[in-house]
Amino acid sequence: MANVVVVGAQWGDEGKGKIVDWLSERADVIARFQGGHNAGHTLVIDGVTYKLSLLPSGIVRSGKLSVIGNGVVLDPWALIAEIGKLRAQGVEISPESLLIAENTPLILPLHQNLDLIREEAAGKAKIGTTGRGIGPAYEDKVGRRSIRVADLADEATLDTRLDRLLAHHDALRKGLGAEPVDRAELRAKLLEIAPQILPYAAPVWKELAEARAAGKRILFEGAQGALLDIDFGTYPYVTSSNTLAGMAATGTGMGPGAVDFVLGIVKAYTTRVGQGPFPAELHDEDGERLGVRGHEFGTVTGRKRRCGWFDAVLVRQTCTTSGVNGIALTKLDVLDGFEELKICVAYELDGKRIDHLPMAAALQERVKPIYETVPGWSETTAGARSWAELPAAAIKYVRRIEELIQCPVALLSTSPEREDTILVTDPFAG
């Protein structure tokens, strides 16, 4: 049985939630492997909308095991709130349907506070953080001072972890002009939330290994997108984790050999939330039209997304760095009605044509898009479930994208409804 990794191949918001849900019906286990509650997935099932941030998309499907891997940073209070919200919508969640890796680092109130303090102090140099403490939590993980899920089960260990953590944070906060952390209050909050979190704690690496040995299908779910990767994204306007497909292995405790197919989610145009370079960004009526028709507002933050034409340079690059075997092209229906469309096929940098986005920030700011114009279509693609239902010009657009990114389309999404999907290649076929 094949195991599939799903990653965003742009700046996030590509429609991963729907695609993962569409695939999860055929999977046995759905595992989140990085990020935190700064990423949002919106699912629409039988007319009901579910908005997820921490929980894997498979949680709304009965009979599936959902896993939060060690590569995630977990806000325990946000998790319990999200579980409560879904239960109110009729979703059953228990330790039989949800597991959390014992070695998952926790996001604490001090992380969120530090996030906001530093962003405010940065002024014009701010990077557009969501303020949810993701970055500081990952910093503490690398600095070997995190409080992890397993630590909640032992007060002596928790006290040791708190001492090490606050030795760092109180000194840092003093330098930023902030008050020291109230240790007693934080300790009390952790002990209060512990009984609600610990029932889900498990050696996830072992559970996944056993599932694989039993021939079960595992779906690895990434958050955000490849262009927000801490190493290969538009640094420093990135997230604080690796968002590429390779993280699926280390973020769950499975070896790279467990991955059989990498599916990259790609929007039929390009969007970005927050600060940072965006070569194909539009500041005209076409950009506004894409935003309105695509309902381009962040699931978590509500922030309006910046919009632009499809950037084949970037997607070709992210398909390479994530080892993408096929893409799921989403939101094709948003392009309905455009007389003509443009695709960014290369960049111009200081008078020279280049075929990739440089890593240097100063160069990223100077690249200019080189566009290819293709015919649009007046017919609708919304709700199409076969190639025969698509306008000829829409098919040509998809085929041209495949050529430019050097990667085939495996799935084509034509609306937020999970059934409105055209299957070209079955990722689970291996």
C-alpha positions as CSV (number, residue, x, y, z in Angstrom):
1,M,0.0,0.0,0.0
2,A,1.4,3.4,-0.9
3,N,1.8,6.2,1.6
4,V,1.3,9.8,0.4
5,V,2.7,13.2,1.5
6,V,0.6,16.2,0.8
7,V,2.4,19.6,0.8
8,G,1.6,23.1,-0.4
9,A,3.8,24.0,-3.4
10,Q,3.3,27.8,-3.1
11,W,2.9,30.2,-0.1
12,G,0.2,28.1,1.5
13,D,-3.6,28.5,1.2
14,E,-3.6,26.3,-1.9
15,G,-6.6,24.2,-0.8
16,K,-4.8,21.4,1.0
17,G,-7.7,20.8,3.4
18,K,-10.1,19.8,0.7
19,I,-7.5,17.6,-1.1
20,V,-6.4,15.9,2.1
21,D,-10.1,15.3,3.0
22,W,-10.7,13.9,-0.5
23,L,-7.8,11.5,-0.1
24,S,-8.5,10.7,3.5
25,E,-11.5,8.5,2.6
26,R,-9.0,6.0,1.2
27,A,-6.4,6.4,3.9
28,D,-6.3,4.7,7.3
29,V,-4.1,7.2,9.1
30,I,-3.7,10.9,8.6
31,A,-0.7,12.5,10.2
32,R,0.3,16.2,10.6
33,F,4.0,16.6,10.6
34,Q,4.9,20.3,11.1
35,G,3.6,23.8,11.8
36,G,1.2,24.8,14.5
37,H,-2.2,26.6,14.8
38,N,-1.0,29.4,12.5
39,A,-2.1,27.3,9.5
40,G,-5.8,26.8,8.6
41,H,-7.6,24.2,6.6
42,T,-11.2,24.7,5.5
43,L,-13.3,21.7,4.7
44,V,-16.8,21.7,3.1
45,I,-18.6,18.4,3.5
46,D,-22.2,18.0,2.6
47,G,-22.7,21.7,2.9
48,V,-21.1,21.9,6.4
49,T,-17.9,24.0,6.8
50,Y,-15.2,22.8,9.2
51,K,-12.3,25.0,10.0
52,L,-9.2,23.3,11.4
53,S,-5.9,24.6,12.5
54,L,-4.1,21.9,14.6
55,L,-6.2,18.8,14.0
56,P,-5.4,16.7,10.9
57,S,-8.1,17.0,8.2
58,G,-9.0,13.3,8.6
59,I,-10.5,14.0,12.0
60,V,-13.9,14.7,10.5
61,R,-13.9,11.2,9.0
62,S,-15.1,8.4,11.2
63,G,-13.0,5.3,11.3
64,K,-9.7,7.1,10.6
65,L,-6.8,7.6,13.0
66,S,-5.5,11.2,13.1
67,V,-2.0,11.9,14.4
68,I,-0.2,15.0,15.5
69,G,3.5,14.3,15.0
70,N,6.6,15.6,16.8
71,G,7.4,18.1,14.1
72,V,4.3,20.1,15.1
73,V,4.5,22.7,17.9
74,L,1.3,22.3,20.0
75,D,-0.7,25.0,21.8
76,P,-2.6,22.7,24.2
77,W,-5.3,25.3,25.0
78,A,-5.9,26.0,21.3
79,L,-6.1,22.2,20.7
80,I,-8.7,21.7,23.4
81,A,-10.7,24.7,22.1
82,E,-10.6,23.2,18.6
83,I,-11.7,19.8,19.8
84,G,-14.6,21.4,21.6
85,K,-15.7,23.3,18.5
86,L,-15.7,20.2,16.4
87,R,-17.5,18.2,18.9
88,A,-20.2,20.9,18.9
89,Q,-20.5,20.2,15.2
90,G,-21.0,16.5,15.8
91,V,-17.5,15.2,15.3
92,E,-16.4,12.4,17.6
93,I,-12.9,12.8,19.0
94,S,-11.3,10.4,21.4
95,P,-7.9,8.8,22.1
96,E,-9.0,6.1,19.7
97,S,-9.2,8.6,16.8
98,L,-6.5,11.1,17.8
99,L,-2.9,10.5,18.9
100,I,-0.3,13.2,19.9
101,A,3.4,12.4,19.8
102,E,4.9,12.3,23.3
103,N,7.9,14.4,22.1
104,T,5.8,17.2,20.7
105,P,6.9,20.6,22.0
106,L,4.3,22.9,23.5
107,I,3.5,26.5,22.7
108,L,3.0,28.4,25.9
109,P,1.5,31.9,26.5
110,L,5.0,33.3,26.9
111,H,5.8,32.3,23.3
112,Q,2.8,34.2,22.0
113,N,3.6,37.2,24.1
114,L,7.2,37.2,22.9
115,D,6.1,36.9,19.3
116,L,4.1,40.1,19.6
117,I,6.7,42.0,21.6
118,R,9.4,41.3,19.1
119,E,7.3,42.0,16.1
120,E,6.3,45.4,17.5
121,A,9.9,46.2,18.4
122,A,11.0,45.3,14.8
123,G,9.0,48.2,13.3
124,K,9.6,48.3,9.5
125,A,11.6,45.1,9.7
126,K,8.6,43.0,10.9
127,I,8.0,39.7,9.1
128,G,4.2,39.4,9.4
129,T,4.0,36.7,12.1
130,T,0.6,35.6,13.1
131,G,1.5,36.2,16.7
132,R,0.6,32.7,17.8
133,G,4.0,31.8,19.3
134,I,5.1,29.4,16.5
135,G,8.6,30.8,16.0
136,P,9.6,31.2,19.7
137,A,8.3,27.6,20.4
138,Y,10.6,26.2,17.6
139,E,13.5,28.3,18.9
140,D,13.1,26.7,22.3
141,K,12.9,23.3,20.7
142,V,16.3,23.8,19.0
143,G,17.6,25.5,22.2
144,R,16.8,22.3,24.1
145,R,14.6,24.0,26.6
146,S,11.1,23.0,25.4
147,I,8.4,21.6,27.6
148,R,7.0,18.6,25.7
149,V,3.8,16.6,26.0
150,A,5.4,13.8,28.0
151,D,6.7,16.3,30.6
152,L,3.1,17.1,31.6
153,A,2.9,13.6,33.2
154,D,5.6,14.3,35.8
155,E,5.7,17.3,38.1
156,A,9.4,17.0,39.0
157,T,10.4,16.9,35.3
158,L,8.0,19.8,34.6
159,D,9.7,21.9,37.3
160,T,13.1,21.2,35.8
161,R,11.9,22.2,32.4
162,L,10.3,25.4,33.7
163,D,13.5,26.4,35.4
164,R,15.6,26.0,32.3
165,L,13.0,27.7,30.1
166,L,12.5,30.7,32.3
167,A,16.2,31.2,32.9
168,H,16.3,32.1,29.2
169,H,13.0,33.9,28.7
170,D,13.2,36.1,31.8
171,A,16.6,37.4,30.7
172,L,15.2,37.9,27.2
173,R,12.1,39.7,28.3
174,K,14.2,42.0,30.6
175,G,16.2,43.1,27.6
176,L,12.9,43.9,25.7
177,G,11.5,45.8,28.6
178,A,8.9,43.2,29.6
179,E,8.0,41.8,33.0
180,P,9.3,38.3,34.1
181,V,7.0,35.4,33.5
182,D,4.8,34.4,36.4
183,R,6.2,30.9,37.0
184,A,3.5,29.8,39.5
185,E,0.7,30.9,37.1
186,L,2.3,29.1,34.1
187,R,2.9,26.0,36.2
188,A,-0.7,25.9,37.4
189,K,-2.0,26.4,33.8
190,L,0.1,23.4,32.6
191,L,-1.0,21.1,35.4
192,E,-4.6,22.1,34.8
193,I,-4.5,21.3,31.0
194,A,-2.4,18.2,31.4
195,P,-5.3,15.7,32.2
196,Q,-7.0,16.9,29.0
197,I,-3.9,16.4,26.8
198,L,-2.2,13.3,28.2
199,P,-4.9,10.8,27.2
200,Y,-3.9,11.4,23.6
201,A,-0.2,11.1,24.2
202,A,1.5,8.1,22.5
203,P,4.7,6.9,20.9
204,V,3.5,8.0,17.5
205,W,6.6,6.7,15.7
206,K,5.8,3.2,16.9
207,E,2.1,3.4,16.1
208,L,2.9,4.5,12.6
209,A,5.5,1.8,12.1
210,E,3.0,-0.8,13.1
211,A,0.3,0.7,10.9
212,R,2.7,0.6,7.9
213,A,3.7,-3.0,8.7
214,A,0.0,-3.9,8.7
215,G,-0.3,-2.6,5.2
216,K,-2.4,0.5,6.2
217,R,-2.3,3.6,4.1
218,I,-0.8,6.7,5.7
219,L,-1.5,10.2,4.5
220,F,1.1,12.8,5.7
221,E,-0.4,16.3,5.9
222,G,1.8,19.4,5.7
223,A,0.8,22.9,6.7
224,Q,1.5,26.2,4.9
225,G,3.6,25.9,1.7
226,A,7.1,25.2,0.3
227,L,7.8,28.9,-0.2
228,L,7.5,29.4,3.5
229,D,10.1,26.8,4.3
230,I,12.7,27.9,6.8
231,D,15.5,26.8,4.4
232,F,14.1,27.1,0.9
233,G,11.4,29.8,1.3
234,T,11.6,33.6,0.8
235,Y,13.7,34.1,4.0
236,P,13.1,35.8,6.4
237,Y,9.5,36.0,5.4
238,V,8.9,32.4,6.1
239,T,7.6,30.1,8.9
240,S,9.8,28.5,11.5
241,S,9.7,24.9,10.3
242,N,10.5,22.9,7.2
243,T,7.4,22.7,5.1
244,L,8.9,20.5,2.4
245,A,7.9,16.9,1.9
246,G,11.2,15.6,3.5
247,M,9.8,16.9,6.9
248,A,7.1,14.2,6.8
249,A,9.8,11.6,7.8
250,T,11.4,13.5,10.7
251,G,8.2,15.1,11.8
252,T,6.5,11.8,12.6
253,G,9.5,9.5,13.3
254,M,9.3,7.5,10.1
255,G,12.1,6.9,7.7
256,P,12.1,8.5,4.2
257,G,11.5,5.1,2.7
258,A,7.9,5.3,4.1
259,V,7.0,7.9,1.5
260,D,5.8,6.5,-1.8
261,F,4.2,9.5,-3.5
262,V,4.5,13.3,-2.9
263,L,1.5,15.3,-4.0
264,G,2.0,19.1,-4.3
265,I,-1.0,21.3,-3.9
266,V,-1.0,24.2,-6.4
267,K,-3.5,27.0,-6.9
268,A,-4.3,27.9,-10.5
269,Y,-3.0,31.4,-9.7
270,T,-0.8,32.7,-6.9
271,T,-1.6,34.2,-3.5
272,R,0.4,35.2,-0.5
273,V,-0.5,36.5,3.0
274,G,1.8,39.0,4.8
275,Q,5.1,40.5,4.0
276,G,7.8,39.4,1.5
277,P,8.6,39.2,-2.2
278,F,6.0,38.2,-4.7
279,P,7.2,38.6,-8.3
280,A,3.9,37.9,-10.0
281,E,1.7,40.1,-7.7
282,L,-1.0,42.1,-9.3
283,H,-2.0,45.6,-8.2
284,D,-4.8,46.1,-10.7
285,E,-8.4,45.0,-11.4
286,D,-7.3,41.5,-12.3
287,G,-5.7,41.1,-8.9
288,E,-8.8,42.4,-7.2
289,R,-11.0,40.1,-9.3
290,L,-8.9,37.0,-8.3
291,G,-9.2,38.0,-4.6
292,V,-12.9,38.5,-4.7
293,R,-13.8,35.5,-6.8
294,G,-11.4,33.3,-4.8
295,H,-12.5,34.5,-1.4
296,E,-8.9,35.2,-0.6
297,F,-8.9,35.8,3.1
298,G,-6.9,33.8,5.6
299,T,-8.7,30.9,7.5
300,V,-6.8,31.7,10.7
301,T,-6.0,35.4,10.5
302,G,-8.8,36.8,8.2
303,R,-6.1,38.8,6.5
304,K,-6.6,39.6,2.8
305,R,-4.3,37.7,0.6
306,R,-2.2,39.3,-2.1
307,C,-3.0,37.9,-5.5
308,G,-1.2,37.4,-8.8
309,W,-0.9,35.3,-11.9
310,F,0.4,31.7,-11.9
311,D,4.1,31.6,-11.3
312,A,5.5,28.6,-13.0
313,V,9.1,29.4,-12.0
314,L,8.3,29.1,-8.3
315,V,6.2,26.0,-8.6
316,R,8.8,24.2,-10.8
317,Q,11.3,25.1,-8.1
318,T,9.2,23.8,-5.2
319,C,8.3,20.6,-7.1
320,T,12.0,20.0,-7.2
321,T,12.8,20.7,-3.6
322,S,9.9,18.6,-2.3
323,G,10.4,15.8,-4.8
324,V,6.8,16.2,-6.1
325,N,5.5,13.3,-8.1
326,G,2.3,15.0,-9.2
327,I,0.3,18.1,-8.4
328,A,-3.3,18.8,-7.3
329,L,-4.4,21.9,-9.2
330,T,-7.0,23.8,-7.3
331,K,-9.4,26.8,-7.8
332,L,-9.4,26.5,-11.6
333,D,-13.0,27.8,-11.5
334,V,-11.8,31.2,-10.2
335,L,-10.3,31.9,-13.6
336,D,-13.6,31.4,-15.4
337,G,-14.6,34.5,-17.4
338,F,-11.1,36.0,-18.0
339,E,-10.6,36.8,-21.7
340,E,-6.9,36.1,-21.3
341,L,-4.6,34.8,-18.7
342,K,-0.9,35.3,-18.0
343,I,1.6,32.8,-16.7
344,C,5.0,33.8,-15.3
345,V,7.5,31.7,-17.2
346,A,10.8,33.3,-16.2
347,Y,12.3,36.3,-14.4
348,E,14.4,39.2,-15.5
349,L,17.1,40.2,-13.1
350,D,19.2,43.2,-13.9
351,G,18.6,42.7,-17.6
352,K,19.2,39.0,-17.6
353,R,16.7,36.2,-17.9
354,I,16.8,33.6,-15.1
355,D,14.8,30.4,-14.5
356,H,14.7,30.3,-10.7
357,L,14.2,32.6,-7.7
358,P,17.5,33.5,-6.1
359,M,18.0,33.0,-2.3
360,A,19.4,36.4,-1.7
361,A,16.7,38.8,-0.4
362,A,18.0,41.8,-2.3
363,L,17.9,39.8,-5.6
364,Q,14.4,38.5,-4.8
365,E,13.2,42.0,-4.5
366,R,14.6,43.0,-7.9
367,V,13.3,40.1,-10.1
368,K,10.6,41.0,-12.6
369,P,8.2,38.5,-14.1
370,I,8.3,37.5,-17.7
371,Y,4.8,36.6,-18.8
372,E,3.3,34.4,-21.4
373,T,-0.3,35.3,-22.4
374,V,-2.8,32.4,-23.0
375,P,-6.5,32.5,-24.0
376,G,-9.0,32.4,-21.2
377,W,-12.5,30.9,-21.4
378,S,-16.0,32.2,-21.0
379,E,-17.6,28.8,-20.0
380,T,-17.7,27.6,-16.4
381,T,-15.4,25.0,-14.9
382,A,-17.1,25.1,-11.5
383,G,-18.2,21.6,-10.4
384,A,-16.6,19.7,-13.3
385,R,-15.8,16.1,-12.5
386,S,-14.3,15.0,-15.8
387,W,-12.1,16.3,-18.5
388,A,-15.0,16.2,-20.9
389,E,-16.8,18.9,-18.8
390,L,-13.9,21.4,-19.1
391,P,-13.7,24.1,-21.8
392,A,-10.9,23.4,-24.4
393,A,-9.1,26.6,-23.3
394,A,-9.1,25.4,-19.7
395,I,-7.5,22.1,-20.6
396,K,-4.9,23.9,-22.7
397,Y,-4.1,26.1,-19.7
398,V,-3.6,23.0,-17.4
399,R,-1.5,21.3,-20.0
400,R,0.7,24.4,-20.4
401,I,1.2,24.5,-16.6
402,E,2.3,20.9,-16.6
403,E,4.9,21.7,-19.3
404,L,6.3,24.7,-17.5
405,I,6.6,23.1,-14.1
406,Q,7.8,19.8,-15.5
407,C,5.3,17.9,-13.3
408,P,2.0,16.2,-14.2
409,V,-1.4,17.1,-12.8
410,A,-2.6,14.2,-10.6
411,L,-5.8,15.8,-9.4
412,L,-7.9,18.8,-10.5
413,S,-10.2,20.6,-8.1
414,T,-13.1,22.7,-9.5
415,S,-14.9,23.8,-6.4
416,P,-14.6,23.7,-2.6
417,E,-16.8,20.6,-2.5
418,R,-14.8,17.4,-2.2
419,E,-16.7,15.6,-4.9
420,D,-15.9,18.2,-7.5
421,T,-12.5,16.7,-8.2
422,I,-11.1,15.1,-11.4
423,L,-8.7,12.2,-10.6
424,V,-6.0,11.8,-13.2
425,T,-3.4,9.7,-11.3
426,D,-4.2,7.8,-8.0
427,P,-1.5,8.8,-5.5
428,F,-2.2,5.7,-3.4
429,A,-1.4,3.5,-6.4
430,G,2.3,4.1,-5.6
